[in-house]
Amino acid sequence: MNNTFNWNEFVELYDWEFDIMCDEQKHDVEFYQSMIAKKRGSVLEIGCGTGRITQHLLVVADYVTVVDSAPAFLEKLIDKLGEQPKLEIVRSDMRDIDLPKRYDHIIMSYSTFQYLLTTEDQVKTLQRLKKHLSDDGQILLDISPFIAIAESQLEYIPYYHHYHEVLKANITMLTSYRIDNDEKIQYWKDKYIINYTDESIKKGQIEKFVHHLALRRVEIEEMKQLCQMANLQVKQIYGSYDHGIIKKDSNNWFFVINHY
């Protein structure tokens, strides 16, 4: 997928950065756990990354299949979770997923759906999910309402400076982004300056790394229309991980989608 660019190169920073930046987002696991615990069953997790949510799904589900397109992230997931009898790991682009099973729950967390940058890809992916959804199953996904609503920031600006205990390095991150208002897409270029402090790990060396990503804004009514185009329906929308109503300052919209 051309908008994910260099995810594999970013794998060593991904979990660490999530922990220091995403205090609110990390509670999403509580939403997914609660929705699955009601009837357990099988789970298909799309865009599983390094297994942040997967490890909690295994507690409440009978069987979990995880899918990601980045091999380095799947390797990290295996390192974290090891071999488990009720865990299946699949490498695939979410637009092309084709498995011989149907699932009671399909999850796309942390704005994964917004990596799809065209209506064609959005509908195609929803149709793929529908094919893998059991008759009374549910698709659970969250959308960030704050994508592509600001002005472009083309020059790098400082975002954070933190110490990475595992890498033994001080890391400075600077961010820049371009907004395509016509397509409702936000393109990021995040620069990481990694200054190693341990003699055994490149002491005094400085590495620079630029991570690229892009997300598309999806409005509530637009999501309903996309689901209709895929012969699905939005059953419920929550404005918080604890099933609250949607508010102006809601960081996430949690969608519950099923068959007509």
C-alpha positions in Angstrom: 0.0 0.0 0.0 1.7 3.1 -1.2 0.7 5.3 1.8 2.4 3.1 4.4 5.8 3.7 2.9 8.5 2.5 5.3 6.7 0.8 8.2 9.2 -2.0 8.5 12.0 0.5 9.1 9.9 2.1 11.9 9.3 -1.1 13.9 11.9 -0.5 16.7 10.3 2.8 17.6 6.6 1.9 17.1 5.7 0.4 20.5 8.0 2.8 22.4 6.4 5.9 20.7 2.9 4.6 21.2 3.5 4.3 25.0 4.8 7.8 25.4 2.3 9.5 23.1 -1.1 7.7 23.2 -2.4 7.8 26.8 -6.0 8.0 25.6 -5.7 5.7 22.6 -4.3 2.8 24.6 -7.7 2.4 26.3 -9.2 1.2 23.0 -8.3 -2.3 24.0 -10.9 -2.1 26.7 -13.6 -1.4 24.0 -12.6 -4.3 21.9 -12.3 -6.7 24.8 -15.7 -5.7 26.1 -17.4 -6.2 22.7 -15.9 -9.6 22.2 -16.4 -10.9 25.7 -20.1 -10.7 25.3 -20.2 -13.7 23.0 -16.5 -14.8 22.6 -16.1 -16.6 19.3 -13.5 -16.1 16.6 -11.7 -12.8 15.8 -10.0 -11.5 12.7 -7.7 -8.5 13.6 -6.7 -6.4 10.5 -3.6 -4.3 10.9 -2.4 -6.0 14.1 1.0 -4.4 14.1 3.2 -5.8 16.9 0.3 -7.3 18.8 -0.6 -4.5 21.2 -4.3 -5.5 21.1 -3.8 -9.1 20.0 -2.5 -10.2 23.4 -5.7 -9.0 25.0 -8.0 -10.5 22.4 -6.5 -13.9 23.1 -7.9 -13.7 26.7 -11.5 -13.2 25.6 -11.7 -15.0 22.2 -11.8 -18.6 21.2 -9.6 -18.1 18.2 -7.7 -15.1 16.8 -6.3 -14.6 13.2 -4.1 -11.5 12.8 -3.3 -9.8 9.6 -0.7 -7.2 8.7 1.3 -6.3 5.5 4.5 -5.4 7.3 6.7 -8.5 7.9 8.9 -6.8 10.5 5.8 -6.0 12.6 4.6 -9.6 12.4 8.1 -10.8 13.5 7.9 -8.5 16.5 4.4 -9.9 17.3 5.8 -13.4 17.3 8.7 -12.4 19.6 6.2 -10.9 22.0 3.5 -13.5 22.0 5.3 -16.7 21.0 3.5 -19.7 19.5 -0.1 -20.0 20.8 -2.6 -22.7 19.7 -5.4 -20.3 19.1 -3.4 -17.7 17.2 -3.0 -17.6 13.4 -0.7 -15.1 11.8 -1.2 -14.0 8.2 0.7 -11.5 6.1 -1.6 -9.7 3.6 -2.7 -6.3 2.4 -6.1 -5.7 3.9 -7.6 -5.0 0.5 -6.7 -8.4 -0.8 -7.3 -10.6 2.3 -8.7 -14.0 1.3 -9.0 -16.6 4.1 -11.1 -19.9 4.2 -12.8 -18.8 7.4 -15.6 -16.5 8.6 -15.3 -14.7 11.9 -17.7 -13.6 14.7 -15.7 -10.4 15.2 -13.5 -8.4 12.8 -11.4 -5.6 14.3 -9.6 -2.7 12.6 -8.2 -0.5 15.5 -6.2 2.7 15.7 -7.5 4.4 12.5 -6.3 1.4 10.4 -9.3 2.0 8.0 -8.1 5.5 7.4 -4.9 4.3 5.7 -7.2 3.5 2.7 -6.9 6.7 0.7 -9.6 6.2 -2.0 -13.3 5.4 -2.0 -12.5 2.4 -4.2 -10.1 0.9 -1.7 -12.4 1.6 1.2 -15.3 -0.2 -0.4 -13.1 -3.0 -1.7 -11.8 -3.6 1.8 -15.3 -3.5 3.4 -16.4 -6.0 0.8 -13.5 -8.3 1.8 -14.4 -8.0 5.5 -18.1 -8.8 4.7 -16.9 -12.0 2.9 -15.1 -13.0 6.1 -17.9 -12.1 8.5 -20.2 -14.7 10.0 -24.0 -14.2 9.6 -24.5 -12.6 13.0 -20.9 -11.2 13.3 -19.7 -7.7 13.8 -17.0 -5.4 12.4 -15.5 -3.1 15.0 -13.3 -0.2 13.9 -12.3 3.2 15.2 -11.9 6.4 13.3 -10.0 9.5 14.3 -12.2 12.6 13.6 -9.1 15.0 13.7 -7.5 13.9 10.5 -6.9 16.6 7.8 -8.7 19.4 9.6 -5.7 21.7 10.2 -3.6 23.8 7.9 -0.5 22.3 6.3 2.7 22.5 8.3 5.4 22.0 5.7 8.4 22.9 7.8 9.6 20.6 10.5 8.6 21.6 14.1 9.8 19.8 17.3 7.3 17.3 18.7 9.0 15.5 21.5 12.4 14.6 23.0 12.6 11.3 25.1 15.0 8.7 26.2 14.7 5.2 24.7 15.8 2.7 27.3 16.2 -0.3 25.0 18.1 1.5 22.3 20.1 3.5 24.9 19.4 6.7 23.0 18.0 10.2 23.2 15.4 10.6 20.5 14.1 13.8 19.1 11.1 13.8 16.8 10.2 16.6 14.5 7.0 16.6 12.5 5.6 18.1 9.3 2.5 17.5 7.3 0.7 18.4 4.2 -3.1 18.6 3.9 -4.9 17.7 0.7 -8.3 19.3 1.3 -9.9 18.0 -1.9 -9.1 14.4 -1.0 -9.3 14.9 2.8 -5.8 13.3 3.2 -3.1 14.3 5.7 0.5 13.3 4.7 3.1 13.3 7.4 6.9 13.4 7.3 8.3 12.7 10.8 12.0 13.1 11.3 13.7 11.1 14.1 17.1 12.1 15.4 18.6 9.2 17.4 21.6 10.0 19.6 23.1 6.8 21.1 24.6 7.1 24.6 25.9 3.6 25.4 29.4 2.7 24.4 28.3 -0.8 23.4 25.6 0.6 21.2 27.1 3.2 18.8 27.9 5.7 21.6 28.1 9.2 20.1 26.7 8.2 16.8 23.7 10.0 15.5 21.2 8.5 13.1 18.5 10.3 11.3 15.3 8.6 10.0 12.2 10.0 8.3 8.9 8.1 8.6 6.2 8.7 6.1 2.5 8.0 6.5 -0.9 9.3 5.4 -4.5 9.0 6.6 -7.8 10.0 5.1 -10.6 11.8 7.0 -13.8 9.8 7.1 -17.0 11.5 8.3 -19.8 9.6 10.0 -22.3 9.9 7.2 -19.6 9.0 4.7 -18.9 5.8 6.7 -22.5 4.9 6.6 -22.5 5.4 2.8 -19.4 3.3 2.3 -21.0 0.5 4.3 -24.1 0.6 2.2 -22.0 0.3 -0.9 -20.5 -2.9 0.5 -23.9 -4.2 1.6 -23.2 -3.6 5.3 -24.8 -1.3 7.8 -23.6 0.8 10.7 -25.4 -0.6 13.8 -24.0 1.7 16.5 -21.4 4.5 16.9 -19.7 5.3 20.2 -17.7 8.4 21.1 -15.4 6.8 23.6 -13.8 3.4 24.5 -16.3 3.1 27.4 -19.3 3.2 25.1 -20.0 6.9 25.7 -21.9 9.2 23.3 -20.1 11.2 20.5 -19.0 14.6 21.6 -17.1 17.4 19.9 -13.9 16.5 21.7 -14.2 12.7 21.1 -10.8 11.4 20.1 -12.3 8.3 18.5 -15.5 7.2 16.9 -16.0 3.5 17.5 -18.2 1.9 14.8 -20.1 -1.4 15.1 -21.0 -2.7 11.6 -22.8 -5.8 10.6 -24.8 -7.4 7.7 -28.1 -6.0 6.5 
